[in-house]
Amino acid sequence: MRILVLGRTGQVAASLQEMAAAAPGVELIALGRPQLDLENGSAMGDVISAARPDIVVNAAAYTAVDKAEQDAERAFAINCDGAGAAAAATARLGVPFIHLSTDYVYSGDKDSPYLESDPTGPLGVYGRSKLAGELRVRDEHPSPLILRTSWVYSPFGANFVKTMLRLAADRRVLSVVDDQTGNPTSALGIASAILRIAPGLSDGGTYHLCGGGEITWCGFARHIFTVSHALGGPSAEVRAITTQDYPTAATRPANSRMSMDAFATRFGFRLEAWQMELEPVLRKLLARDDARQHADARQAHAAANMAAMEKDT
């Protein structure tokens, strides 16, 4: 099976590339700028057609939530117009199209986990652009599979887990919001699920694909440091604050919890609890940091030896 992934450096795209390398019978092509640009819809068809895919996964998106408030035109160009152009090009080839979306399409006002049938109501530009993208994808492709995910983290790109580890290296105490609740989701888990459902995918729908269990950002941070400390990595004390204590340009949903029951019923499996998915990601991140530190030490040692030799001569 030849899978074309739109996006190359994002968390899910990078995770798909890593996991596909070990998946028998899978050839994965990941395209990003300059070969593929979601802001250039007119060239989308030729690029996708040239890849001769059996299935297309749109993992490319404008994800700068706060920046989007001042950059709405570009957010909609990528998340709506670009996604629609990709879906239309894929439809012309007659192959399945998987499109990744977000919990930000909901308002966060519900008291329980969201179902796919619940009304949407995005609070900011990013969420509105992703919801518009969902609608455009449905208009352009006869049966797209839309997967809404949330609180994505991985060994790649920018994400909450990496930010916490970086901050803990310099600070003993961190303040983290404790009144927003959601489902932390490993991009590696998302990638694994996509590779599992891709073969034989014929019809679509809209489903939630997120880690099992729920937690606040504050609780998530504390668990990150508990596991990191046990693995010999950085840790910090985490103090709970409210959303009002940490104002941002974009309003976040207070409730980002989503039920994965519909996905599990359709495909016969669900992602593991977020606690289980977190440890492998932390191990990868800490091993990478350790390797980088060793490399830096070797370079410093070599530089010192060179300086000593030059002094002797």
SULPE-V588908 format. One record per residue. RES is the residue in one small letter. PHI is phi in whole degrees, 0 to 359 (NA if undefined). OMEGA is omega in whole degrees, -180 to 180 (999 if undefined). Layout:
RES|PHI|OMEGA + RES|PHI|OMEGA
This chain:
m|NA|178 + r|258|-179 + i|253|175 + l|260|178 + v|255|176 + l|274|-170 + g|111|-177 + r|232|-172 + t|251|178 + g|291|-175 + q|299|-178 + v|288|179 + a|299|179 + a|295|179 + s|293|178 + l|298|179 + q|297|-179 + e|294|-175 + m|282|180 + a|292|-180 + a|299|-179 + a|254|-178 + a|262|-178 + p|295|176 + g|79|-179 + v|246|171 + e|248|-176 + l|247|176 + i|243|179 + a|248|-177 + l|240|174 + g|221|178 + r|298|3 + p|270|-177 + q|298|-179 + l|225|-177 + d|228|-179 + l|295|176 + e|274|178 + n|239|-175 + g|296|-177 + s|294|-179 + a|266|-173 + m|299|-175 + g|299|-179 + d|295|-178 + v|294|-179 + i|292|-180 + s|297|-178 + a|295|-180 + a|283|-179 + r|49|-176 + p|280|169 + d|270|178 + i|201|-180 + v|240|177 + v|242|178 + n|268|178 + a|253|-180 + a|267|-180 + a|194|169 + y|271|-172 + t|241|179 + a|281|-169 + v|302|-178 + d|287|-180 + k|298|-179 + a|300|-179 + e|299|178 + q|252|-175 + d|224|-173 + a|298|-177 + e|300|-179 + r|288|178 + a|301|180 + f|288|179 + a|299|-178 + i|276|-171 + n|283|180 + c|248|-176 + d|296|-179 + g|295|178 + a|298|179 + g|295|178 + a|297|178 + a|294|179 + a|296|180 + a|295|179 + a|296|179 + t|292|179 + a|298|180 + r|297|178 + l|277|180 + g|74|-180 + v|241|-179 + p|295|-179 + f|228|176 + i|252|-177 + h|238|-180 + l|269|178 + s|232|-165 + t|212|173 + d|293|-178 + y|291|175 + v|284|179 + y|259|-179 + s|279|-177 + g|86|-177 + d|276|-177 + k|288|-178 + d|272|-178 + s|229|-180 + p|301|-179 + y|288|171 + l|257|-180 + e|299|-179 + s|277|-179 + d|290|178 + p|297|174 + t|271|180 + g|182|-176 + p|301|-176 + l|266|-175 + g|220|-177 + v|298|-179 + y|303|180 + g|298|180 + r|293|179 + s|292|179 + k|288|177 + l|294|176 + a|299|177 + g|296|177 + e|302|-178 + l|296|-180 + r|294|179 + v|299|179 + r|295|179 + d|289|-171 + e|266|-178 + h|238|-175 + p|293|-177 + s|206|-179 + p|284|172 + l|257|-179 + i|256|-178 + l|246|177 + r|270|180 + t|233|-172 + s|207|171 + w|46|-173 + v|284|176 + y|221|-177 + s|186|173 + p|285|-173 + f|244|173 + g|63|179 + a|260|179 + n|199|-174 + f|298|-178 + v|298|180 + k|296|178 + t|296|180 + m|298|179 + l|297|-180 + r|294|-179 + l|293|-178 + a|293|178 + a|290|-176 + d|242|-174 + r|233|178 + r|271|-178 + v|229|177 + l|236|176 + s|254|-175 + v|225|-178 + v|300|-176 + d|239|180 + d|238|170 + q|237|-175 + t|239|179 + g|199|-179 + n|246|174 + p|302|-173 + t|225|178 + s|284|176 + a|296|175 + l|295|176 + g|293|177 + i|299|-180 + a|299|179 + s|299|180 + a|294|-180 + i|297|179 + l|295|-179 + r|284|-175 + i|267|-175 + a|300|-180 + p|298|177 + g|81|180 + l|294|-178 + s|237|180 + d|235|-173 + g|251|-174 + g|134|179 + t|241|-176 + y|221|173 + h|268|177 + l|230|-173 + c|212|179 + g|296|178 + g|285|180 + g|89|-177 + e|221|-177 + i|195|171 + t|274|177 + w|300|179 + c|297|179 + g|297|178 + f|297|179 + a|300|-179 + r|298|-180 + h|291|176 + i|305|-177 + f|287|176 + t|298|-179 + v|290|180 + s|301|180 + h|299|-180 + a|295|-180 + l|267|179 + g|86|-179 + g|262|-178 + p|289|176 + s|211|180 + a|206|172 + e|285|-179 + v|243|178 + r|259|-178 + a|280|174 + i|228|178 + t|262|176 + t|301|179 + q|296|179 + d|285|-176 + y|227|-177 + p|294|178 + t|228|-178 + a|297|-180 + a|256|177 + t|278|178 + r|266|174 + p|295|177 + a|290|179 + n|239|176 + s|253|-178 + r|293|179 + m|228|177 + s|278|179 + m|259|-175 + d|300|-178 + a|295|177 + f|298|-178 + a|297|178 + t|293|-177 + r|290|-170 + f|253|173 + g|85|176 + f|202|175 + r|219|177 + l|290|180 + e|291|174 + a|303|-175 + w|300|179 + q|297|180 + m|289|-178 + e|283|-175 + l|290|-172 + e|301|179 + p|299|179 + v|293|179 + l|297|178 + r|300|179 + k|296|-179 + l|295|-178 + l|290|177 + a|295|178 + r|294|178 + d|297|180 + d|296|179 + a|296|179 + r|294|179 + q|295|178 + h|296|179 + a|295|178 + d|297|180 + a|295|179 + r|295|179 + q|295|179 + a|296|179 + h|296|179 + a|295|179 + a|295|179 + a|295|179 + n|297|179 + m|296|179 + a|298|-180 + a|293|179 + m|296|-180 + e|295|179 + k|293|-179 + d|294|-179 + t|275|999
